[in-house]
Amino acid sequence: MGRNFPVALSRLGVQTCLVSAVGGDAIGRYLLEDLENEGIDSRHVKIFRNKHSEVTIASLCKIKRF
């Protein structure tokens, strides 16, 4: 979905919208609600009713260099 950049812009006061897609599942509904709560226009987010939303998780960790 790629919400990090629009959320950051919205929090800085920039009028923001997102063009993306979500599934018609609980995750998709949560993501759309989150966009609304962040003040992001989500009218261009396509909802695929019979599909599951995909989620990407990024993890940061400290790496020792040899």
Predicted model as a PDB file, atoms N, CA, C, CB and O in Angstrom, pLDDT in the B-factor column:
MODEL        1                                                                  
ATOM      1  N   MET A   1       0.819  -1.188   0.000  1.00 59.00           N  
ATOM      2  CA  MET A   1       0.000   0.000   0.000  1.00 59.00           C  
ATOM      3  C   MET A   1       0.862   1.251   0.000  1.00 59.00           C  
ATOM      4  CB  MET A   1      -0.932  -0.001   1.194  1.00 59.00           C  
ATOM      5  O   MET A   1       0.524   2.210  -0.694  1.00 59.00           O  
ATOM      6  N   GLY A   2       1.953   1.286   0.740  1.00 79.00           N  
ATOM      7  CA  GLY A   2       2.852   2.436   0.712  1.00 79.00           C  
ATOM      8  C   GLY A   2       2.315   3.655   1.430  1.00 79.00           C  
ATOM      9  O   GLY A   2       2.247   4.732   0.837  1.00 79.00           O  
ATOM     10  N   ARG A   3       1.937   3.521   2.673  1.00 83.00           N  
ATOM     11  CA  ARG A   3       1.308   4.623   3.397  1.00 83.00           C  
ATOM     12  C   ARG A   3       2.287   5.537   4.114  1.00 83.00           C  
ATOM     13  CB  ARG A   3       0.347   4.078   4.385  1.00 83.00           C  
ATOM     14  O   ARG A   3       1.902   6.644   4.491  1.00 83.00           O  
ATOM     15  N   ASN A   4       3.530   5.133   4.321  1.00 87.00           N  
ATOM     16  CA  ASN A   4       4.458   5.917   5.136  1.00 87.00           C  
ATOM     17  C   ASN A   4       4.685   7.332   4.596  1.00 87.00           C  
ATOM     18  CB  ASN A   4       5.780   5.198   5.229  1.00 87.00           C  
ATOM     19  O   ASN A   4       4.613   8.303   5.349  1.00 87.00           O  
ATOM     20  N   PHE A   5       4.954   7.444   3.317  1.00 91.00           N  
ATOM     21  CA  PHE A   5       5.230   8.759   2.733  1.00 91.00           C  
ATOM     22  C   PHE A   5       4.019   9.683   2.798  1.00 91.00           C  
ATOM     23  CB  PHE A   5       5.678   8.605   1.288  1.00 91.00           C  
ATOM     24  O   PHE A   5       4.160  10.828   3.227  1.00 91.00           O  
ATOM     25  N   PRO A   6       2.821   9.228   2.385  1.00 92.00           N  
ATOM     26  CA  PRO A   6       1.661  10.128   2.504  1.00 92.00           C  
ATOM     27  C   PRO A   6       1.333  10.504   3.949  1.00 92.00           C  
ATOM     28  CB  PRO A   6       0.449   9.482   1.872  1.00 92.00           C  
ATOM     29  O   PRO A   6       0.893  11.624   4.209  1.00 92.00           O  
ATOM     30  N   VAL A   7       1.540   9.590   4.881  1.00 93.00           N  
ATOM     31  CA  VAL A   7       1.286   9.905   6.292  1.00 93.00           C  
ATOM     32  C   VAL A   7       2.240  11.002   6.757  1.00 93.00           C  
ATOM     33  CB  VAL A   7       1.442   8.637   7.179  1.00 93.00           C  
ATOM     34  O   VAL A   7       1.822  11.950   7.421  1.00 93.00           O  
ATOM     35  N   ALA A   8       3.504  10.877   6.414  1.00 94.00           N  
ATOM     36  CA  ALA A   8       4.486  11.903   6.811  1.00 94.00           C  
ATOM     37  C   ALA A   8       4.102  13.259   6.227  1.00 94.00           C  
ATOM     38  CB  ALA A   8       5.914  11.507   6.345  1.00 94.00           C  
ATOM     39  O   ALA A   8       4.146  14.268   6.932  1.00 94.00           O  
ATOM     40  N   LEU A   9       3.729  13.296   4.960  1.00 95.00           N  
ATOM     41  CA  LEU A   9       3.328  14.559   4.332  1.00 95.00           C  
ATOM     42  C   LEU A   9       2.081  15.141   4.984  1.00 95.00           C  
ATOM     43  CB  LEU A   9       3.081  14.353   2.841  1.00 95.00           C  
ATOM     44  O   LEU A   9       2.007  16.343   5.241  1.00 95.00           O  
ATOM     45  N   SER A  10       1.107  14.283   5.248  1.00 95.00           N  
ATOM     46  CA  SER A  10      -0.126  14.743   5.872  1.00 95.00           C  
ATOM     47  C   SER A  10       0.148  15.342   7.250  1.00 95.00           C  
ATOM     48  CB  SER A  10      -1.127  13.591   5.985  1.00 95.00           C  
ATOM     49  O   SER A  10      -0.435  16.359   7.624  1.00 95.00           O  
ATOM     50  N   ARG A  11       1.035  14.702   7.992  1.00 95.00           N  
ATOM     51  CA  ARG A  11       1.366  15.217   9.328  1.00 95.00           C  
ATOM     52  C   ARG A  11       2.102  16.551   9.267  1.00 95.00           C  
ATOM     53  CB  ARG A  11       2.213  14.204  10.082  1.00 95.00           C  
ATOM     54  O   ARG A  11       2.117  17.300  10.245  1.00 95.00           O  
ATOM     55  N   LEU A  12       2.710  16.849   8.127  1.00 96.00           N  
ATOM     56  CA  LEU A  12       3.361  18.144   7.921  1.00 96.00           C  
ATOM     57  C   LEU A  12       2.387  19.203   7.401  1.00 96.00           C  
ATOM     58  CB  LEU A  12       4.523  17.994   6.948  1.00 96.00           C  
ATOM     59  O   LEU A  12       2.763  20.354   7.182  1.00 96.00           O  
ATOM     60  N   GLY A  13       1.128  18.793   7.207  1.00 96.00           N  
ATOM     61  CA  GLY A  13       0.111  19.739   6.769  1.00 96.00           C  
ATOM     62  C   GLY A  13      -0.113  19.775   5.266  1.00 96.00           C  
ATOM     63  O   GLY A  13      -0.839  20.639   4.774  1.00 96.00           O  
ATOM     64  N   VAL A  14       0.498  18.847   4.524  1.00 96.00           N  
ATOM     65  CA  VAL A  14       0.327  18.797   3.075  1.00 96.00           C  
ATOM     66  C   VAL A  14      -0.948  18.024   2.752  1.00 96.00           C  
ATOM     67  CB  VAL A  14       1.564  18.142   2.386  1.00 96.00           C  
ATOM     68  O   VAL A  14      -1.175  16.940   3.289  1.00 96.00           O  
ATOM     69  N   GLN A  15      -1.783  18.585   1.871  1.00 96.00           N  
ATOM     70  CA  GLN A  15      -2.987  17.880   1.434  1.00 96.00           C  
ATOM     71  C   GLN A  15      -2.545  16.667   0.627  1.00 96.00           C  
ATOM     72  CB  GLN A  15      -3.934  18.814   0.590  1.00 96.00           C  
ATOM     73  O   GLN A  15      -1.838  16.811  -0.371  1.00 96.00           O  
ATOM     74  N   THR A  16      -2.956  15.475   1.050  1.00 95.00           N  
ATOM     75  CA  THR A  16      -2.401  14.241   0.522  1.00 95.00           C  
ATOM     76  C   THR A  16      -3.500  13.258   0.131  1.00 95.00           C  
ATOM     77  CB  THR A  16      -1.470  13.607   1.542  1.00 95.00           C  
ATOM     78  O   THR A  16      -4.529  13.155   0.799  1.00 95.00           O  
ATOM     79  N   CYS A  17      -3.258  12.536  -0.970  1.00 94.00           N  
ATOM     80  CA  CYS A  17      -4.136  11.437  -1.346  1.00 94.00           C  
ATOM     81  C   CYS A  17      -3.260  10.234  -1.673  1.00 94.00           C  
ATOM     82  CB  CYS A  17      -5.055  11.821  -2.559  1.00 94.00           C  
ATOM     83  O   CYS A  17      -2.056  10.371  -1.888  1.00 94.00           O  
ATOM     84  N   LEU A  18      -3.873   9.064  -1.709  1.00 93.00           N  
ATOM     85  CA  LEU A  18      -3.137   7.841  -2.008  1.00 93.00           C  
ATOM     86  C   LEU A  18      -3.853   7.088  -3.114  1.00 93.00           C  
ATOM     87  CB  LEU A  18      -2.988   6.955  -0.747  1.00 93.00           C  
ATOM     88  O   LEU A  18      -5.070   6.911  -3.071  1.00 93.00           O  
ATOM     89  N   VAL A  19      -3.088   6.647  -4.104  1.00 94.00           N  
ATOM     90  CA  VAL A  19      -3.597   5.787  -5.169  1.00 94.00           C  
ATOM     91  C   VAL A  19      -2.997   4.415  -4.912  1.00 94.00           C  
ATOM     92  CB  VAL A  19      -3.229   6.336  -6.620  1.00 94.00           C  
ATOM     93  O   VAL A  19      -1.786   4.230  -5.027  1.00 94.00           O  
ATOM     94  N   SER A  20      -3.840   3.456  -4.565  1.00 93.00           N  
ATOM     95  CA  SER A  20      -3.350   2.139  -4.175  1.00 93.00           C  
ATOM     96  C   SER A  20      -4.500   1.139  -4.267  1.00 93.00           C  
ATOM     97  CB  SER A  20      -2.748   2.167  -2.737  1.00 93.00           C  
ATOM     98  O   SER A  20      -5.543   1.431  -4.851  1.00 93.00           O  
ATOM     99  N   ALA A  21      -4.300  -0.040  -3.687  1.00 94.00           N  
ATOM    100  CA  ALA A  21      -5.337  -1.067  -3.660  1.00 94.00           C  
ATOM    101  C   ALA A  21      -5.224  -1.867  -2.369  1.00 94.00           C  
ATOM    102  CB  ALA A  21      -5.227  -2.000  -4.893  1.00 94.00           C  
ATOM    103  O   ALA A  21      -4.132  -2.062  -1.836  1.00 94.00           O  
ATOM    104  N   VAL A  22      -6.358  -2.320  -1.883  1.00 95.00           N  
ATOM    105  CA  VAL A  22      -6.409  -3.188  -0.701  1.00 95.00           C  
ATOM    106  C   VAL A  22      -7.428  -4.296  -0.972  1.00 95.00           C  
ATOM    107  CB  VAL A  22      -6.787  -2.372   0.599  1.00 95.00           C  
ATOM    108  O   VAL A  22      -8.257  -4.195  -1.876  1.00 95.00           O  
ATOM    109  N   GLY A  23      -7.344  -5.342  -0.172  1.00 96.00           N  
ATOM    110  CA  GLY A  23      -8.341  -6.399  -0.239  1.00 96.00           C  
ATOM    111  C   GLY A  23      -9.567  -6.011   0.565  1.00 96.00           C  
ATOM    112  O   GLY A  23      -9.548  -5.039   1.320  1.00 96.00           O  
ATOM    113  N   GLY A  24     -10.623  -6.775   0.398  1.00 96.00           N  
ATOM    114  CA  GLY A  24     -11.855  -6.505   1.121  1.00 96.00           C  
ATOM    115  C   GLY A  24     -11.903  -7.180   2.479  1.00 96.00           C  
ATOM    116  O   GLY A  24     -12.985  -7.473   2.989  1.00 96.00           O  
ATOM    117  N   ASP A  25     -10.750  -7.429   3.065  1.00 97.00           N  
ATOM    118  CA  ASP A  25     -10.653  -8.123   4.346  1.00 97.00           C  
ATOM    119  C   ASP A  25     -10.494  -7.137   5.501  1.00 97.00           C  
ATOM    120  CB  ASP A  25      -9.480  -9.105   4.328  1.00 97.00           C  
ATOM    121  O   ASP A  25     -10.523  -5.923   5.299  1.00 97.00           O  
ATOM    122  N   ALA A  26     -10.328  -7.667   6.705  1.00 96.00           N  
ATOM    123  CA  ALA A  26     -10.193  -6.815   7.896  1.00 96.00           C  
ATOM    124  C   ALA A  26      -8.963  -5.917   7.809  1.00 96.00           C  
ATOM    125  CB  ALA A  26     -10.115  -7.678   9.160  1.00 96.00           C  
ATOM    126  O   ALA A  26      -9.000  -4.774   8.265  1.00 96.00           O  
ATOM    127  N   ILE A  27      -7.892  -6.411   7.240  1.00 94.00           N  
ATOM    128  CA  ILE A  27      -6.683  -5.586   7.108  1.00 94.00           C  
ATOM    129  C   ILE A  27      -6.946  -4.415   6.168  1.00 94.00           C  
ATOM    130  CB  ILE A  27      -5.493  -6.434   6.589  1.00 94.00           C  
ATOM    131  O   ILE A  27      -6.550  -3.284   6.451  1.00 94.00           O  
ATOM    132  N   GLY A  28      -7.610  -4.688   5.059  1.00 95.00           N  
ATOM    133  CA  GLY A  28      -7.944  -3.607   4.127  1.00 95.00           C  
ATOM    134  C   GLY A  28      -8.821  -2.554   4.772  1.00 95.00           C  
ATOM    135  O   GLY A  28      -8.600  -1.358   4.586  1.00 95.00           O  
ATOM    136  N   ARG A  29      -9.816  -2.992   5.532  1.00 96.00           N  
ATOM    137  CA  ARG A  29     -10.692  -2.035   6.227  1.00 96.00           C  
ATOM    138  C   ARG A  29      -9.899  -1.223   7.248  1.00 96.00           C  
ATOM    139  CB  ARG A  29     -11.857  -2.772   6.927  1.00 96.00           C  
ATOM    140  O   ARG A  29     -10.106  -0.017   7.383  1.00 96.00           O  
ATOM    141  N   TYR A  30      -8.990  -1.888   7.966  1.00 95.00           N  
ATOM    142  CA  TYR A  30      -8.151  -1.184   8.945  1.00 95.00           C  
ATOM    143  C   TYR A  30      -7.282  -0.133   8.250  1.00 95.00           C  
ATOM    144  CB  TYR A  30      -7.259  -2.188   9.721  1.00 95.00           C  
ATOM    145  O   TYR A  30      -7.165   0.997   8.725  1.00 95.00           O  
ATOM    146  N   LEU A  31      -6.675  -0.510   7.124  1.00 93.00           N  
ATOM    147  CA  LEU A  31      -5.804   0.424   6.408  1.00 93.00           C  
ATOM    148  C   LEU A  31      -6.577   1.643   5.921  1.00 93.00           C  
ATOM    149  CB  LEU A  31      -5.135  -0.275   5.226  1.00 93.00           C  
ATOM    150  O   LEU A  31      -6.075   2.764   6.006  1.00 93.00           O  
ATOM    151  N   LEU A  32      -7.786   1.444   5.413  1.00 95.00           N  
ATOM    152  CA  LEU A  32      -8.592   2.577   4.965  1.00 95.00           C  
ATOM    153  C   LEU A  32      -8.990   3.468   6.136  1.00 95.00           C  
ATOM    154  CB  LEU A  32      -9.841   2.085   4.234  1.00 95.00           C  
ATOM    155  O   LEU A  32      -8.980   4.693   6.015  1.00 95.00           O  
ATOM    156  N   GLU A  33      -9.336   2.867   7.258  1.00 96.00           N  
ATOM    157  CA  GLU A  33      -9.678   3.647   8.454  1.00 96.00           C  
ATOM    158  C   GLU A  33      -8.468   4.442   8.934  1.00 96.00           C  
ATOM    159  CB  GLU A  33     -10.190   2.721   9.582  1.00 96.00           C  
ATOM    160  O   GLU A  33      -8.600   5.593   9.353  1.00 96.00           O  
ATOM    161  N   ASP A  34      -7.297   3.828   8.872  1.00 95.00           N  
ATOM    162  CA  ASP A  34      -6.069   4.504   9.283  1.00 95.00           C  
ATOM    163  C   ASP A  34      -5.786   5.714   8.390  1.00 95.00           C  
ATOM    164  CB  ASP A  34      -4.882   3.526   9.245  1.00 95.00           C  
ATOM    165  O   ASP A  34      -5.396   6.772   8.884  1.00 95.00           O  
ATOM    166  N   LEU A  35      -5.980   5.563   7.083  1.00 95.00           N  
ATOM    167  CA  LEU A  35      -5.785   6.689   6.170  1.00 95.00           C  
ATOM    168  C   LEU A  35      -6.726   7.834   6.530  1.00 95.00           C  
ATOM    169  CB  LEU A  35      -6.009   6.249   4.709  1.00 95.00           C  
ATOM    170  O   LEU A  35      -6.314   8.993   6.560  1.00 95.00           O  
ATOM    171  N   GLU A  36      -7.973   7.516   6.798  1.00 95.00           N  
ATOM    172  CA  GLU A  36      -8.953   8.532   7.172  1.00 95.00           C  
ATOM    173  C   GLU A  36      -8.523   9.245   8.460  1.00 95.00           C  
ATOM    174  CB  GLU A  36     -10.349   7.896   7.349  1.00 95.00           C  
ATOM    175  O   GLU A  36      -8.598  10.470   8.558  1.00 95.00           O  
ATOM    176  N   ASN A  37      -8.075   8.465   9.437  1.00 96.00           N  
ATOM    177  CA  ASN A  37      -7.630   9.058  10.704  1.00 96.00           C  
ATOM    178  C   ASN A  37      -6.417   9.959  10.532  1.00 96.00           C  
ATOM    179  CB  ASN A  37      -7.308   7.967  11.702  1.00 96.00           C  
ATOM    180  O   ASN A  37      -6.220  10.900  11.300  1.00 96.00           O  
ATOM    181  N   GLU A  38      -5.606   9.668   9.520  1.00 96.00           N  
ATOM    182  CA  GLU A  38      -4.415  10.485   9.246  1.00 96.00           C  
ATOM    183  C   GLU A  38      -4.719  11.676   8.336  1.00 96.00           C  
ATOM    184  CB  GLU A  38      -3.330   9.625   8.612  1.00 96.00           C  
ATOM    185  O   GLU A  38      -3.831  12.472   8.031  1.00 96.00           O  
ATOM    186  N   GLY A  39      -5.992  11.794   7.900  1.00 96.00           N  
ATOM    187  CA  GLY A  39      -6.379  12.917   7.055  1.00 96.00           C  
ATOM    188  C   GLY A  39      -5.975  12.762   5.596  1.00 96.00           C  
ATOM    189  O   GLY A  39      -5.811  13.752   4.884  1.00 96.00           O  
ATOM    190  N   ILE A  40      -5.816  11.523   5.153  1.00 95.00           N  
ATOM    191  CA  ILE A  40      -5.385  11.246   3.779  1.00 95.00           C  
ATOM    192  C   ILE A  40      -6.607  10.878   2.938  1.00 95.00           C  
ATOM    193  CB  ILE A  40      -4.321  10.098   3.742  1.00 95.00           C  
ATOM    194  O   ILE A  40      -7.420  10.045   3.338  1.00 95.00           O  
ATOM    195  N   ASP A  41      -6.724  11.500   1.782  1.00 96.00           N  
ATOM    196  CA  ASP A  41      -7.814  11.228   0.850  1.00 96.00           C  
ATOM    197  C   ASP A  41      -7.606   9.829   0.260  1.00 96.00           C  
ATOM    198  CB  ASP A  41      -7.880  12.318  -0.283  1.00 96.00           C  
ATOM    199  O   ASP A  41      -6.599   9.582  -0.404  1.00 96.00           O  
ATOM    200  N   SER A  42      -8.545   8.923   0.497  1.00 95.00           N  
ATOM    201  CA  SER A  42      -8.401   7.541   0.029  1.00 95.00           C  
ATOM    202  C   SER A  42      -9.408   7.182  -1.065  1.00 95.00           C  
ATOM    203  CB  SER A  42      -8.559   6.584   1.196  1.00 95.00           C  
ATOM    204  O   SER A  42      -9.640   6.001  -1.325  1.00 95.00           O  
ATOM    205  N   ARG A  43     -10.006   8.186  -1.704  1.00 96.00           N  
ATOM    206  CA  ARG A  43     -11.030   7.875  -2.717  1.00 96.00           C  
ATOM    207  C   ARG A  43     -10.461   7.146  -3.930  1.00 96.00           C  
ATOM    208  CB  ARG A  43     -11.708   9.153  -3.175  1.00 96.00           C  
ATOM    209  O   ARG A  43     -11.219   6.562  -4.705  1.00 96.00           O  
ATOM    210  N   HIS A  44      -9.130   7.169  -4.110  1.00 95.00           N  
ATOM    211  CA  HIS A  44      -8.499   6.483  -5.235  1.00 95.00           C  
ATOM    212  C   HIS A  44      -7.898   5.138  -4.824  1.00 95.00           C  
ATOM    213  CB  HIS A  44      -7.418   7.365  -5.841  1.00 95.00           C  
ATOM    214  O   HIS A  44      -7.121   4.551  -5.576  1.00 95.00           O  
ATOM    215  N   VAL A  45      -8.252   4.652  -3.644  1.00 95.00           N  
ATOM    216  CA  VAL A  45      -7.809   3.324  -3.206  1.00 95.00           C  
ATOM    217  C   VAL A  45      -8.860   2.314  -3.663  1.00 95.00           C  
ATOM    218  CB  VAL A  45      -7.600   3.266  -1.635  1.00 95.00           C  
ATOM    219  O   VAL A  45     -10.017   2.374  -3.250  1.00 95.00           O  
ATOM    220  N   LYS A  46      -8.443   1.399  -4.511  1.00 96.00           N  
ATOM    221  CA  LYS A  46      -9.335   0.362  -5.046  1.00 96.00           C  
ATOM    222  C   LYS A  46      -9.468  -0.759  -4.023  1.00 96.00           C  
ATOM    223  CB  LYS A  46      -8.802  -0.194  -6.405  1.00 96.00           C  
ATOM    224  O   LYS A  46      -8.473  -1.226  -3.469  1.00 96.00           O  
ATOM    225  N   ILE A  47     -10.698  -1.187  -3.779  1.00 97.00           N  
ATOM    226  CA  ILE A  47     -10.956  -2.301  -2.866  1.00 97.00           C  
ATOM    227  C   ILE A  47     -11.328  -3.527  -3.708  1.00 97.00           C  
ATOM    228  CB  ILE A  47     -12.100  -1.946  -1.836  1.00 97.00           C  
ATOM    229  O   ILE A  47     -12.325  -3.520  -4.429  1.00 97.00           O  
ATOM    230  N   PHE A  48     -10.515  -4.569  -3.604  1.00 97.00           N  
ATOM    231  CA  PHE A  48     -10.794  -5.829  -4.276  1.00 97.00           C  
ATOM    232  C   PHE A  48     -11.512  -6.724  -3.268  1.00 97.00           C  
ATOM    233  CB  PHE A  48      -9.473  -6.506  -4.822  1.00 97.00           C  
ATOM    234  O   PHE A  48     -10.877  -7.330  -2.404  1.00 97.00           O  
ATOM    235  N   ARG A  49     -12.808  -6.802  -3.380  1.00 95.00           N  
ATOM    236  CA  ARG A  49     -13.658  -7.468  -2.391  1.00 95.00           C  
ATOM    237  C   ARG A  49     -13.294  -8.936  -2.145  1.00 95.00           C  
ATOM    238  CB  ARG A  49     -15.087  -7.385  -2.830  1.00 95.00           C  
ATOM    239  O   ARG A  49     -13.388  -9.399  -1.008  1.00 95.00           O  
ATOM    240  N   ASN A  50     -12.890  -9.665  -3.158  1.00 94.00           N  
ATOM    241  CA  ASN A  50     -12.614 -11.093  -3.011  1.00 94.00           C  
ATOM    242  C   ASN A  50     -11.129 -11.409  -2.860  1.00 94.00           C  
ATOM    243  CB  ASN A  50     -13.163 -11.835  -4.194  1.00 94.00           C  
ATOM    244  O   ASN A  50     -10.710 -12.544  -3.086  1.00 94.00           O  
ATOM    245  N   LYS A  51     -10.341 -10.424  -2.485  1.00 95.00           N  
ATOM    246  CA  LYS A  51      -8.896 -10.615  -2.325  1.00 95.00           C  
ATOM    247  C   LYS A  51      -8.476 -10.272  -0.901  1.00 95.00           C  
ATOM    248  CB  LYS A  51      -8.113  -9.748  -3.339  1.00 95.00           C  
ATOM    249  O   LYS A  51      -9.175  -9.556  -0.185  1.00 95.00           O  
ATOM    250  N   HIS A  52      -7.327 -10.795  -0.508  1.00 95.00           N  
ATOM    251  CA  HIS A  52      -6.737 -10.472   0.789  1.00 95.00           C  
ATOM    252  C   HIS A  52      -5.725  -9.348   0.616  1.00 95.00           C  
ATOM    253  CB  HIS A  52      -6.067 -11.721   1.424  1.00 95.00           C  
ATOM    254  O   HIS A  52      -5.034  -9.279  -0.400  1.00 95.00           O  
ATOM    255  N   SER A  53      -5.639  -8.476   1.601  1.00 93.00           N  
ATOM    256  CA  SER A  53      -4.636  -7.412   1.577  1.00 93.00           C  
ATOM    257  C   SER A  53      -3.265  -8.008   1.853  1.00 93.00           C  
ATOM    258  CB  SER A  53      -4.970  -6.306   2.612  1.00 93.00           C  
ATOM    259  O   SER A  53      -3.115  -8.919   2.667  1.00 93.00           O  
ATOM    260  N   GLU A  54      -2.269  -7.473   1.157  1.00 87.00           N  
ATOM    261  CA  GLU A  54      -0.894  -7.887   1.413  1.00 87.00           C  
ATOM    262  C   GLU A  54      -0.258  -6.898   2.376  1.00 87.00           C  
ATOM    263  CB  GLU A  54      -0.077  -7.981   0.091  1.00 87.00           C  
ATOM    264  O   GLU A  54      -0.565  -5.706   2.357  1.00 87.00           O  
ATOM    265  N   VAL A  55       0.621  -7.403   3.208  1.00 82.00           N  
ATOM    266  CA  VAL A  55       1.284  -6.575   4.206  1.00 82.00           C  
ATOM    267  C   VAL A  55       2.785  -6.780   4.087  1.00 82.00           C  
ATOM    268  CB  VAL A  55       0.788  -6.911   5.641  1.00 82.00           C  
ATOM    269  O   VAL A  55       3.254  -7.909   3.943  1.00 82.00           O  
ATOM    270  N   THR A  56       3.534  -5.692   4.148  1.00 80.00           N  
ATOM    271  CA  THR A  56       4.991  -5.754   4.163  1.00 80.00           C  
ATOM    272  C   THR A  56       5.462  -5.242   5.505  1.00 80.00           C  
ATOM    273  CB  THR A  56       5.616  -4.932   2.994  1.00 80.00           C  
ATOM    274  O   THR A  56       5.015  -4.195   5.974  1.00 80.00           O  
ATOM    275  N   ILE A  57       6.361  -5.976   6.117  1.00 78.00           N  
ATOM    276  CA  ILE A  57       6.908  -5.568   7.410  1.00 78.00           C  
ATOM    277  C   ILE A  57       8.387  -5.285   7.237  1.00 78.00           C  
ATOM    278  CB  ILE A  57       6.672  -6.660   8.498  1.00 78.00           C  
ATOM    279  O   ILE A  57       9.137  -6.118   6.729  1.00 78.00           O  
ATOM    280  N   ALA A  58       8.794  -4.115   7.660  1.00 75.00           N  
ATOM    281  CA  ALA A  58      10.210  -3.746   7.610  1.00 75.00           C  
ATOM    282  C   ALA A  58      10.762  -3.766   9.024  1.00 75.00           C  
ATOM    283  CB  ALA A  58      10.412  -2.342   6.953  1.00 75.00           C  
ATOM    284  O   ALA A  58      10.133  -3.255   9.950  1.00 75.00           O  
ATOM    285  N   SER A  59      11.910  -4.344   9.184  1.00 78.00           N  
ATOM    286  CA  SER A  59      12.538  -4.444  10.495  1.00 78.00           C  
ATOM    287  C   SER A  59      13.933  -3.839  10.430  1.00 78.00           C  
ATOM    288  CB  SER A  59      12.599  -5.918  10.972  1.00 78.00           C  
ATOM    289  O   SER A  59      14.701  -4.126   9.512  1.00 78.00           O  
ATOM    290  N   LEU A  60      14.248  -3.020  11.387  1.00 78.00           N  
ATOM    291  CA  LEU A  60      15.570  -2.409  11.461  1.00 78.00           C  
ATOM    292  C   LEU A  60      16.350  -3.074  12.576  1.00 78.00           C  
ATOM    293  CB  LEU A  60      15.474  -0.877  11.692  1.00 78.00           C  
ATOM    294  O   LEU A  60      15.833  -3.284  13.673  1.00 78.00           O  
ATOM    295  N   CYS A  61      17.580  -3.400  12.290  1.00 80.00           N  
ATOM    296  CA  CYS A  61      18.417  -4.000  13.312  1.00 80.00           C  
ATOM    297  C   CYS A  61      19.853  -3.497  13.161  1.00 80.00           C  
ATOM    298  CB  CYS A  61      18.361  -5.542  13.228  1.00 80.00           C  
ATOM    299  O   CYS A  61      20.290  -3.120  12.074  1.00 80.00           O  
ATOM    300  N   LYS A  62      20.551  -3.504  14.253  1.00 77.00           N  
ATOM    301  CA  LYS A  62      21.929  -3.065  14.257  1.00 77.00           C  
ATOM    302  C   LYS A  62      22.805  -4.231  13.798  1.00 77.00           C  
ATOM    303  CB  LYS A  62      22.351  -2.556  15.668  1.00 77.00           C  
ATOM    304  O   LYS A  62      22.718  -5.334  14.338  1.00 77.00           O  
ATOM    305  N   ILE A  63      23.637  -3.979  12.813  1.00 77.00           N  
ATOM    306  CA  ILE A  63      24.512  -5.019  12.268  1.00 77.00           C  
ATOM    307  C   ILE A  63      25.950  -4.687  12.633  1.00 77.00           C  
ATOM    308  CB  ILE A  63      24.348  -5.147  10.720  1.00 77.00           C  
ATOM    309  O   ILE A  63      26.421  -3.570  12.415  1.00 77.00           O  
ATOM    310  N   LYS A  64      26.637  -5.671  13.190  1.00 76.00           N  
ATOM    311  CA  LYS A  64      28.060  -5.496  13.467  1.00 76.00           C  
ATOM    312  C   LYS A  64      28.844  -5.692  12.179  1.00 76.00           C  
ATOM    313  CB  LYS A  64      28.545  -6.484  14.563  1.00 76.00           C  
ATOM    314  O   LYS A  64      28.630  -6.656  11.443  1.00 76.00           O  
ATOM    315  N   ARG A  65      29.719  -4.797  11.932  1.00 74.00           N  
ATOM    316  CA  ARG A  65      30.581  -4.911  10.750  1.00 74.00           C  
ATOM    317  C   ARG A  65      31.959  -5.410  11.197  1.00 74.00           C  
ATOM    318  CB  ARG A  65      30.698  -3.533   9.995  1.00 74.00           C  
ATOM    319  O   ARG A  65      32.504  -4.942  12.197  1.00 74.00           O  
ATOM    320  N   PHE A  66      32.494  -6.333  10.467  1.00 64.00           N  
ATOM    321  CA  PHE A  66      33.794  -6.910  10.833  1.00 64.00           C  
ATOM    322  C   PHE A  66      34.911  -6.229  10.092  1.00 64.00           C  
ATOM    323  CB  PHE A  66      33.824  -8.405  10.551  1.00 64.00           C  
ATOM    324  O   PHE A  66      36.076  -6.582  10.272  1.00 64.00           O  
TER     325      PHE A  66                                                      
ENDMDL                                                                          
END                                                                             
